[in-house]
């Protein structure tokens, strides 16, 4: 029988009569003499008798005295109100991570946790950032799939993210071949799943490497992928060929200052495509592939 059923109540998550009072009372009964006050013992015994009597009327008699009433009034002259509270929401902020290919492409391939906030009842929210975050949580770069695992294992981790074949969590990366020519708004939809907002009472937001929120960046029609990644402005380099017996030297100069940056020797110039020596040119100049 359910004690709640006798009161016309039930847990919202339990089927009717799922809670068996007498079964649950066995543990309490063995320690009632140590765990309950005198009045608590009387109340407990009365409920047990009521359950055993299958719903027959039971009279509850609690011993009292004028002194007890006066003592209670003194102790509770300034009552303290107790509320059922606790963590109401957890909010994560992830920063989008990327790497640069030898050909200068930007490859978005993960995120890292940069901020965590827990909203509590009746007290200030608890915020982790910087060192406090690193001391308590893994702040290293994680793959998109690992990001889902992190969230599902955290508080309120019931995930509503729908995974589909070929989505970003399966692909593991988003490649942008021309970061200075490509607008972020043109690739943002591929990253929306990382900024889906609330799931149960767990909220997440995606921040770009430049510090701008993903949702805000989507409205900026002029923002390039390179700017979203906080990359330095590209440099104009002049490449001059210099022939020598059996080879070709490609000499790089800074276009404005004219200073020599580096040189690459190509042995088989006739069959070599410029793209094939791009990496060597970049390294010889001491530049980033996206520069």
Secondary structure as UniProt FT lines:
FT   HELIX           3..6
FT   TURN            7..8
FT   TURN            12..13
FT   TURN            16..17
FT   HELIX           21..35
FT   HELIX           38..52
FT   TURN            53..55
FT   HELIX           66..75
FT   TURN            76..78
FT   STRAND          87..100
FT   TURN            102..103
FT   STRAND          106..120
FT   STRAND          126..129
FT   HELIX           130..136
FT   HELIX           144..153
FT   TURN            155..156
FT   TURN            165..166
FT   HELIX           168..171
FT   STRAND          174..176
FT   TURN            179..181
FT   HELIX           184..186
FT   HELIX           188..195
FT   STRAND          197..199
FT   TURN            200..201
FT   STRAND          202..207
FT   TURN            209..210
FT   HELIX           214..217
FT   TURN            218..219
FT   TURN            221..222
FT   HELIX           225..228
FT   TURN            229..230
FT   STRAND          237..244
FT   TURN            245..246
FT   STRAND          247..254
FT   TURN            255..257
FT   STRAND          260..266
FT   TURN            269..271
FT   HELIX           274..277
FT   HELIX           278..285
FT   TURN            289..290
//
